[in-house]
Amino acid sequence: MSNRKAELETLRADLKVRLSRFEAHQHREDGALDKDFEEQASQTQNDEVVDSLEVETREELAQIERALERIENGIGDECESCGEPIDPRRLQVLPYTTLCVDCAED
């Protein structure tokens, strides 16, 4: 399980770096919008993509935090819905999952 915990901690660090880049983009730390209208339209469209990516990243980060909390409590390999063990192969593919395959499908 410590290998999974280390992997989750690495993922968490990567996501936090990604979030800081998204926030820098949103605060225009690289500069204000271009004066050219077409370029502004392109930059605004990029903002929408970055916003969507930020939402997805925050959701994934929350899942990782939840999985780490469960590992710390000694229940990281148990399905939080039914209490049965989560297949180790599933945990390899989705290290932040907290549900077994059956419960995830429901």
Backbone bond lengths (Angstrom), bond angles and torsions (degrees), N, CA, C in turn:
res aa  C-N    CA-C-N  psi(-1)  N-CA   C-N-CA  omega(-1)  CA-C   N-CA-C  phi
1 M - - - 1.457 - - 1.531 111.15 -
2 S 1.346 117.90 -28.34 1.455 119.76 -178.62 1.525 110.94 -63.69
3 N 1.349 116.87 -31.68 1.448 120.50 176.30 1.526 110.01 -64.13
4 R 1.317 116.64 -42.75 1.468 121.60 177.09 1.524 110.05 -63.90
5 K 1.317 116.73 -42.42 1.463 120.36 179.33 1.529 110.42 -61.95
6 A 1.320 116.97 -43.40 1.467 120.65 178.52 1.526 110.81 -63.17
7 E 1.325 115.93 -40.51 1.463 119.70 178.24 1.523 110.92 -63.36
8 L 1.327 116.56 -42.92 1.467 120.70 178.51 1.527 111.40 -64.40
9 E 1.312 116.82 -39.49 1.469 119.78 178.76 1.523 111.23 -65.76
10 T 1.332 116.78 -37.08 1.467 120.78 176.02 1.530 110.51 -65.87
11 L 1.331 115.88 -45.15 1.466 119.95 177.15 1.521 111.07 -59.68
12 R 1.335 116.64 -42.50 1.461 120.86 179.63 1.522 110.47 -60.61
13 A 1.325 117.30 -45.07 1.467 120.78 179.51 1.529 110.92 -62.42
14 D 1.329 116.60 -42.39 1.467 120.56 178.99 1.532 111.34 -62.58
15 L 1.328 116.07 -42.19 1.466 119.91 -179.81 1.526 111.53 -66.75
16 K 1.319 117.01 -36.35 1.464 119.69 178.29 1.526 110.93 -65.98
17 V 1.319 117.06 -38.05 1.469 120.61 176.00 1.523 109.66 -64.05
18 R 1.338 115.58 -43.88 1.464 120.30 178.95 1.527 110.87 -60.47
19 L 1.334 116.54 -43.00 1.474 120.13 178.96 1.520 111.46 -61.90
20 S 1.317 117.05 -39.28 1.466 118.91 179.86 1.528 110.59 -65.35
21 R 1.333 117.17 -34.64 1.478 119.61 176.25 1.518 110.92 -67.67
22 F 1.346 116.80 -40.86 1.463 120.11 177.77 1.522 110.52 -61.61
23 E 1.328 116.24 -44.18 1.468 120.28 179.97 1.520 111.11 -64.43
24 A 1.322 117.63 -39.60 1.465 120.98 176.99 1.525 110.08 -61.50
25 H 1.317 116.77 -40.42 1.467 120.87 178.25 1.531 110.38 -63.40
26 Q 1.338 116.36 -45.04 1.457 120.29 -177.52 1.528 112.35 -66.11
27 H 1.319 116.73 -30.70 1.464 120.52 -179.99 1.522 112.07 -90.38
28 R 1.332 114.29 7.37 1.472 121.10 177.00 1.522 111.66 54.07
29 E 1.320 116.09 43.28 1.461 119.80 179.12 1.522 112.10 -65.87
30 D 1.341 116.81 -18.60 1.461 120.92 176.64 1.524 112.19 -88.35
31 G 1.331 116.74 -1.49 1.451 120.58 179.23 1.515 112.08 127.33
32 A 1.322 115.82 162.90 1.468 122.23 -178.09 1.525 110.27 -71.91
33 L 1.323 114.54 173.69 1.463 120.19 176.46 1.519 110.73 -59.58
34 D 1.305 115.61 148.62 1.452 122.68 177.68 1.527 109.01 -65.02
35 K 1.318 117.04 153.35 1.464 120.65 179.90 1.528 112.13 -77.73
36 D 1.319 116.91 -21.93 1.458 121.79 178.76 1.527 109.27 -73.24
37 F 1.352 116.10 127.60 1.466 121.01 -175.60 1.526 112.19 -60.03
38 E 1.333 117.41 -43.83 1.467 120.22 -179.84 1.517 111.09 -63.34
39 E 1.312 116.21 -39.50 1.465 119.88 178.59 1.523 110.20 -67.71
40 Q 1.319 117.43 -37.13 1.469 120.80 176.38 1.531 110.71 -61.72
41 A 1.316 116.44 -41.34 1.462 120.72 179.18 1.524 110.24 -61.61
42 S 1.305 116.36 -42.52 1.459 121.05 178.49 1.532 110.61 -64.86
43 Q 1.330 116.62 -43.77 1.460 120.42 179.46 1.525 111.28 -64.11
44 T 1.328 117.17 -39.00 1.459 121.26 178.74 1.524 110.56 -65.70
45 Q 1.329 116.49 -40.06 1.450 120.49 177.04 1.532 109.87 -63.36
46 N 1.315 117.30 -39.79 1.463 121.27 176.31 1.527 110.59 -61.87
47 D 1.325 116.87 -36.59 1.468 120.66 178.42 1.526 111.12 -59.31
48 E 1.334 116.57 -40.83 1.462 120.61 179.71 1.527 111.11 -64.06
49 V 1.315 116.33 -39.82 1.466 120.67 178.05 1.524 109.89 -65.43
50 V 1.324 116.49 -45.07 1.467 120.84 179.90 1.530 110.25 -62.61
51 D 1.318 117.16 -40.09 1.470 120.32 177.73 1.524 110.94 -59.97
52 S 1.323 117.00 -44.08 1.467 121.11 178.88 1.524 110.96 -63.91
53 L 1.314 116.12 -42.82 1.464 120.13 178.49 1.523 111.44 -63.81
54 E 1.325 116.46 -37.19 1.460 120.02 178.73 1.529 110.90 -64.39
55 V 1.321 117.05 -43.39 1.464 120.94 179.01 1.527 110.08 -60.64
56 E 1.329 117.06 -46.45 1.462 121.02 178.96 1.529 110.99 -61.88
57 T 1.308 116.72 -40.93 1.465 121.13 -179.34 1.517 110.90 -65.83
58 R 1.320 117.24 -41.92 1.469 120.17 177.94 1.536 111.45 -64.24
59 E 1.327 116.69 -37.96 1.470 120.26 177.82 1.526 110.74 -65.35
60 E 1.325 116.89 -43.47 1.461 120.48 178.90 1.525 110.74 -65.61
61 L 1.332 116.40 -39.20 1.461 120.27 178.09 1.529 110.65 -62.85
62 A 1.306 117.54 -39.98 1.469 121.20 177.83 1.526 110.67 -63.33
63 Q 1.331 117.09 -39.60 1.464 120.39 177.45 1.522 110.81 -64.29
64 I 1.311 116.69 -40.77 1.462 120.88 179.20 1.521 110.25 -64.96
65 E 1.326 116.97 -43.92 1.470 120.59 178.60 1.525 110.35 -60.22
66 R 1.324 116.54 -41.51 1.470 121.38 179.41 1.529 110.44 -63.70
67 A 1.331 116.94 -45.12 1.467 121.11 179.54 1.525 110.74 -63.41
68 L 1.329 117.95 -41.48 1.470 120.89 178.55 1.526 111.08 -64.58
69 E 1.311 116.44 -40.18 1.463 120.88 177.72 1.531 110.39 -61.01
70 R 1.320 116.35 -42.52 1.471 120.87 179.66 1.528 111.01 -66.87
71 I 1.329 116.95 -37.64 1.469 120.27 176.50 1.525 109.78 -63.06
72 E 1.343 116.27 -45.06 1.470 120.79 179.20 1.531 111.15 -59.84
73 N 1.322 116.98 -32.87 1.470 121.91 -179.80 1.526 112.45 -86.20
74 G 1.337 117.35 3.03 1.455 121.51 177.20 1.511 115.29 77.81
75 I 1.327 116.99 15.21 1.471 120.17 -178.99 1.528 111.98 -124.17
76 G 1.306 116.70 23.63 1.464 121.12 -175.85 1.508 115.79 -66.72
77 D 1.335 116.96 -22.08 1.463 120.02 -179.77 1.520 112.76 -97.54
78 E 1.323 117.00 2.06 1.465 121.39 -179.58 1.524 110.13 -100.50
79 C 1.314 115.75 142.04 1.464 121.30 175.84 1.526 108.19 -66.51
80 E 1.315 117.37 128.95 1.461 119.60 -178.54 1.522 112.48 -75.29
81 S 1.325 117.09 -8.89 1.456 120.03 177.90 1.525 111.99 -93.98
82 C 1.343 116.83 -53.29 1.465 119.95 -174.97 1.528 113.78 -105.63
83 G 1.328 117.46 -13.48 1.458 120.70 178.76 1.517 115.19 84.29
84 E 1.327 117.58 -4.33 1.464 121.31 178.87 1.534 109.88 -76.90
85 P 1.342 116.84 157.17 1.468 119.30 177.65 1.530 111.43 -62.70
86 I 1.319 116.07 141.60 1.466 121.94 175.16 1.531 106.44 -85.19
87 D 1.319 115.99 132.60 1.462 121.38 -179.62 1.535 109.35 -55.25
88 P 1.335 118.21 127.33 1.465 121.11 -179.91 1.530 113.24 -56.22
89 R 1.335 117.38 -30.40 1.470 119.92 177.44 1.521 110.69 -66.31
90 R 1.311 116.90 -35.50 1.471 120.83 177.43 1.523 109.48 -67.15
91 L 1.331 116.01 -41.04 1.465 119.96 179.87 1.529 111.53 -66.84
92 Q 1.332 117.34 -28.76 1.464 119.70 175.99 1.522 110.95 -68.25
93 V 1.325 115.77 -39.40 1.468 120.74 -178.25 1.523 111.09 -78.23
94 L 1.325 116.38 -42.79 1.474 122.83 -179.10 1.528 108.38 -124.64
95 P 1.321 118.27 79.01 1.465 119.79 -174.54 1.529 113.85 -62.01
96 Y 1.317 118.06 -18.26 1.462 120.68 -178.80 1.523 113.11 -97.56
97 T 1.334 116.91 5.38 1.461 117.82 179.81 1.514 111.22 -70.15
98 T 1.305 115.66 148.75 1.464 121.36 176.50 1.528 110.44 -122.89
99 L 1.330 116.03 8.78 1.465 121.51 -178.19 1.526 110.43 -125.97
100 C 1.336 115.91 143.49 1.461 120.73 172.45 1.529 107.93 -72.00
101 V 1.311 116.15 169.49 1.470 120.62 -178.38 1.525 111.26 -59.38
102 D 1.336 116.98 -45.10 1.454 119.93 -176.91 1.534 111.77 -61.18
103 C 1.335 116.12 -45.60 1.473 119.13 -179.12 1.531 111.80 -70.49
104 A 1.327 116.57 -33.10 1.467 119.76 178.58 1.521 111.49 -67.36
105 E 1.324 116.59 -30.77 1.464 120.13 179.67 1.519 112.52 -75.47
106 D 1.344 117.03 -23.10 1.469 120.60 -178.87 1.496 113.49 -73.06
